[in-house]
Structures are given as structure tokens and as C-alpha cells.
Amino acid sequence: MTVDQAGPDTATSPEGERATPDALDSLGRWTLRPGVSVTVLPHGVHLRGWITSVTLEGGAGLPVLWGRLAEALAGDGGAELARAVVAGSPLRAALVTVIGQLLDHDLLVERPAGEKGDAAGPWLGAVADRPAEAAAALIRSRVRVLAARPDGPLARAAARALDRAGVRAATAEAADLPDGQVVLVAAGPGGPSPFAAEQDAEERAVVVGLRPGVGFVTPVGSARQARADADGLADRLRPREAPGGAEHPGLPALLASSAAQRLICAVAGLRDPSAEAGDARLISGLPAALVAEREPLRGEYRTWAGPVLVDADRVRPRADVRTLTEALARIPVLTDRLAGVLDEPDPGALPQLPAALVRSSVAGEILVSGSARADLARLEAVCRAAELLLGKGESGLEGEGGPAVGAGAVHARGRALRRAGAAVRQQGARAGDTAGPFGGAAPVPWSPEPGRHPQALHWWSVLVRRLGVDADVAVSRLDTVGGGAVFHAEVQAQVQAQGRTATGGVLGTAVEASADEAVALAALSAVVRVQAAADAPHARHLVTPSGAVASLARPEATAPWEDAGWTTAWLAESAAREPELQEALAALTGWSPQPWEPPADAHADVRALWSALRQCGFSVLSARPGHRTHPTLTEGSR
């Protein structure tokens, strides 16, 4: 028998136990879930449930087999069928297989027992693992609808939605609530006031808010957490139209019914409606808020990283981002156009060859980021934009100033240590120090000759041949006390003046584990700078690539034809050297980056950004102590 299935692959019963080897003997416990649709095929049967489906295909006798099983599920529970089918026979094995597939795909539910089971109704029977217990939880709960204007359209719509679901709700006035917000609170019998300092363990609350042209429904949590989320969402969701206009009649109903559904599901022990949406953009482990807009009228769940964390499940530390795929999945959360904390990096009309450029806005100023690929450029743009905002706009020279942000601890530490290593090299160069407290800075000859790394040759060729830049590169080896090696590369433009060749401005720098890798990234940075100067001359901030991203972008496996000339293979090589390079940079600078937190008097936007970064698995590390900040440079005009 062939099985074509869709939906979660779970082979457990509602009690969490796998079905017995001969499930026909226990068939009396089960019945087909309400709402399951059945289509009989010429050689099988197709069943569609709430969120799962399964197709069973076999011989011409399979529809007949299903008919007998369906009669048993609707009738005596299979007692007669179990007696009629011989144990160990192929027919019995086929029946057990079909029953197992029904259980695996959650298409069976326990038979109701007495009045308690009858109270569940068809809706809970279709979606709940234990419909009777879910119905009992709803019956025991007390729901209150609190609003500054209990007779307002939002409060009335919420009360009607609860009543239609069979949940009685009492509407009351709460003068401390902002106009346009309604709190739905469910607590067990004898529970305390929803705003008491000590909350009932069974308390669940959700806030629905409506502003001109836009509205929201918070994740379910305690009353304090729900109200904190509501304040954060109301602050970020700017009105879409002038106050006082006629509101769309469907928007309050959409929001209120969604809020009632989320609260009922939480009380009954059902999955949150956001989990039923099947939206791959939602981040597992993070709450989701429903955001609705008037034009066009629609509601959409969005991952919500709110600024205030109260409940234990929200305070719990999140796991660090470990791969580029995870990092890229979290960028839309941080840059969400309605509920995010950063502007979305977008290629727009910027060139994507030879280097990929993206553009975003930071505090009203243009930021341009470039790298070998657009996804890497987007990640660099998000990290640098966060650094600028956390430092309240103080960016210093390349490699200096403000906290370091990375997608996970390894990426953030790599970015911070490279900045510190570049600062040490610059300080030594300004002072003419060739020995220094951390060891020597020995020049390393480098020229684009055969045998060099393909990436170094490629980006150098792009700079001097394709873009026509007359450039030179200086490479030095920074030896540490522990013997580790760090290579610093600096690409400078050559200019002709009065028949003499002179050194122009610095086009790109890099601090990496090998001379070739440092030259490759310094030349790539120079390419990005030249492209940005031509295509985004008004950019206030320029972000150039570094090798720190390799720790995230390393592929699990490379194709046989991917040699060192391919970006994926190059990133894999760099990632393998990253731990040793970070140790060498720590020895060179005498410093280990530590977690950074906003000061007590920091602006609310800074704390909100820091909190969102941490909830999304990003790390924020302190800047190297003792550095000197400088005014922001206009780098795009170079």
C-alpha cells in the first residue's frame, strides 16, 4: 500500500504514546475527527483534516476496506470488525496500517464520554487533542473585556466574538487604558484582578489596539506582558491616515475576533493561530503579533521582538545565530516595515557586479554596504546600522567606535577583534612604531603573480583592470607575543602629480589570517568603495566586507567542482582559520570583547534595538577600551 502524506509526521496518540502493534483492538477509543473530508479513489482513499491530509493507495479492495473501517469508527468502534478479522492475517495488517496513518496525521480523536464530552462541540473536536478537557477549561475560565470605552466598537466586537465561541465575557471600564486599546483577560475561578502585582498562574491576556488605518493584536501572555507589548506596538505602528476619519467597518471586527481566537486557544490549550498559518517567515521560539491594515484590509502575523520582557518565557535567553541562513531569516524581523527597529537593506538600482551593493537608511542618512554577494552585503548593512544607532551616531574611522554587533557571538567577536587589530596597526603606523608592545609589524612583499590565492588575484584584477584604478597594496605581518600571525593589508590609490607618482587615499583595508586573504578582502573593499563613489555619491556611511562573516557563511559541503576560486569554498577556508585568528587578535590587542548593554540613561530606542537584537540571536559586544572616537566621515564621496 502506497501512502502519500502531508502535514506533521507524528506517530503519537493524544497521550503521547505510540499506537499498539494491533491498533484494531483499541479502535473503540477513537472516532473520526469532526470536519474530516473523505474522497474515495479508484484504488484508495484521500482524507483531509484541519491542517493535515493523507492519501492511501493500493488495490481495488482498499476503498472497500476503508468502508468497513469508516462504519466501525462511526458505529460500535470496531469491536465486531476486530472479532471478524483473523489475527495475523494480511487483512488485519492492512487495517492496522490504515489506523496507524490516521493516528499519525491526527485524523482520529478520542470518543466523547457523557455530558463532559458532548460539551466540546464540533470545533474543539476538530482541532483539540483532548476536546473534553479543552471545553472544560473554557467553561471554568472567567473572561473580562476591559476598555476605556466599554461601549466602543472594538470592545463590543470582542465581546460578540467571545460569545459566539461559547465563552461568556463581562465588559468593564478601565480608565488607565489608552483610547483604542482593549484588554481581554481570562483567569480561573477566584483569580485576582488582572492588574494585580501577583498574577494568577492560569491568567492569560491579550490586547487588541486600533489606530487610524492600522491595528494590532499582541501575543498571549500575562496582563503586564500583554500591555507592555501593546505599548511597544502602538509606538511603532504609526497611523496610516489622519485621525478623525471614518474607520473601515471590517477592521475592528477583524482585530477583535483575532484577539478572541488567540485568547480562547490559549485557555483551551490549543496551538496559537499564528502557528496554524504555516508562515515560514515567522521565527520559531519568538512571539508573533497580528498587524492589520485598512488599505487593503488584511491581517498578517509578524514576529515580534518587543522592547519590554516580563514573562519567564520571554526573558529566557535566546540561542545565538549559528548559520547564515538563520541570520538572513532574522533580518526581516529586525527590518520589518511596520514592527521592526531597522531599515531594510535593499539593492534597488545599485549595481550587483562586480561587487553587490545594498542601501538602507540610518537616522535619516544613507548607508551603503557592499560585499561579494548581496546576502553578505545585507548582513553587513544590518550589523553596521545597529552599531551606529546603538552608539547614537558616533561611528569613528574604519575599525573604530561604538559597540560591535554580529549575528551570534563568533561573528560579533570576529568583527570586534578585527576593528581592534586595525586600530592597533594604525596607531603603530602613526607613531612610526615597528616594534611596539605587541611585537613587530614586518612588511610582506605581495604581487599578483601565479600561485597566489585565486580570490586575491580575482579582486585585485577587478580593481586595477576592470575598474581601471591605479592602486598599490601594502601588506604587513603583525606578530603577537604568543607567536600567532595576523596580516594587515591596505590598498591605496596612486595619483600622478607634476610627473611624479604619489600615494592617494586609502581605498580598502583588511585584517585576516593570511596575506592573500587580507589582500583579497582589502581589494574587495576597494572595489566596493569605488562602486559606491560612482553609484551612491551621497551615501553618508560606507560598509566594507570583512572575513568575520565566513564563520556564518561556511557551507556544510562544497561541490566537487568548487575550488578556492569559488566564493563558497573561499568562505569555508576562511571559517576554518577563524578560531586561530581570533586568538591571535586577542593576543595582539590584549583585549577580549565583552557583552555590551545600554547605560541606564540610554534612549528608549537604543534599549529597544538592543533587546530586539538579542531576541533574534544577535550579539552586541563592547568596543575596545581606550579608543578615541572621531566625527562620522562622508565616505561615499571618496
C-alpha positions, 0 to 999 in steps of 0.5 A: 500500500502506497501512502502519500502524506502531508502535514506533521509526521507524528506517530503519537496518540493524544497521550503521547504514546505510540499506537499498539502493534494491533491498533484494531483492538483499541479502535473503540477509543477513537472516532473520526475527527469532526470536519474530516473530508473523505474522497474515495479513489479508484484504488484508495482513499484521500482524507483531509483534516484541519491542517493535515491530509493523507492519501492511501493507495493500493488495490481495488479492495482498499476503498472497500476496506476503508468502508468497513473501517469508516462504519466501525469508527462511526458505529460500535468502534470496531469491536465486531470488525476486530472479532471478524478479522483473523489475527495475523492475517494480511487483512488485519495488517492492512487495517492496522496500517490504515489506523496507524496513518490516521493516528499519525496525521491526527485524523482520529480523536478520542470518543466523547464520554457523557455530558463532559464530552458532548460539551466540546462541540464540533470545533474543539473536536476538530482541532483539540487533542483532548476536546473534553478537557479543552471545553472544560477549561473554557467553561471554568475560565472567567473572561473580562473585556476591559476598555476605556470605552466599554461601549466602543466598537472594538470592545463590543466586537470582542465581546460578540466574538467571545460569545459566539465561541461559547465563552461568556465575557463581562465588559468593564471600564478601565480608565488607565487604558489608552483610547483604542486599546482593549484588554481581554483577560481570562483567569480561573475561578477566584483569580485576582484582578488582572492588574494585580502585582501577583498574577494568577498562574492560569491568567492569560491576556491579550490586547487588541489596539486600533489606530487610524488605518492600522491595528494590532493584536499582541501575543498571549501572555500575562496582563503586564506582558500583554500591555507592555507589548501593546505599548511597544506596538502602538509606538511603532505602528504609526497611523496610516491616515489622519485621525478623525476619519471614518474607520473601515467597518471590517477592521475592528471586527477583524482585530477583535475576533483575532484577539478572541481566537488567540485568547480562547486557544490559549485557555483551551490549550490549543496551538496559537493561530499564528502557528496554524498559518504555516508562515515560514517567515515567522521565527520559531521560539519568538512571539508573533503579533497580528498587524492589520491594515485598512488599505487593503484590509488584511491581517498578517502575523509578524514576529515580534521582538518587543522592547519590554520582557516580563514573562519567564518565557520571554526573558529566557535567553535566546540561542545565538545565530549559528548559520547564515541562513538563520541570520538572513531569516532574522533580518526581516524581523529586525527590518520589518516595515511596520514592527521592526527597529531597522531599515531594510537593506535593499539593492534597488538600482545599485549595481550587483557586479562586480561587487553587490551593493545594498542601501538602507537608511540610518537616522535619516542618512544613507548607508551603503554596504557592499560585499561579494554577494548581496546576502553578505552585503545585507548582513553587513548593512544590518550589523553596521546600522545597529552599531551606529544607532546603538552608539547614537551616531558616533561611528569613528574611522574604519575599525573604530567606535561604538559597540560591535554587533554580529549575528551570534557571538563568533561573528560579533567577536570576529568583527570586534577583534578585527576593528581592534587589530586595525586600530592597533596597526594604525596607531603603530603606523602613526607613531612610526612604531615597528616594534611596539608592545605587541611585537613587530609589524614586518612588511610582506612583499605581495604581487599578483603573480601565479600561485597566489590565492585565486580570490586575491588575484580575482579582486585585485584584477577587478580593481586595477583592470576592470575598474581601471584604478591605479592602486598599490597594496601594502601588506604587513605581518603583525606578530603577537607575543604568543607567536600567532600571525595576523596580516594587515593589508591596505590598498591605496590609490596612486595619483600622478602629480607634476610627473611624479607618482604619489600615494592617494587615499586609502581605498580598502583595508583588511585584517585576516589570517593570511596575506592573500586573504587580507589582500583579497578582502582589502581589494574587495573593499576597494572595489566596493568603495569605488562602486559606491563613489560612482553609484551612491555619491551621497551615501553618508556611511560606507560598509566594507566586507570583512572575513568575520562573516565566513564563520556564518557563511561556511557551507556544510559541503562544497561541490566537487567542482568548487575550488578556492576560486569559488566564493563558497569554498573561499568562505569555508577556508576562511571559517576554518582559520577563524578560531586561530585568528581570533586568538591571535587578535586577542593576543595582539590587542590584549583585549577580549570583547565583552557583552555590551548593554545600554547605560541606564540613561540610554534612549528608549530606542537604543534599549529597544534595538538592543533587546530586539537584537538579542531576541533574534540571536544577535550579539552586541559586544563592547568596543575596545577600551581606550579608543578615541572616537572621531566625527562620522566621515562622508565616505561615499564621496571618496 
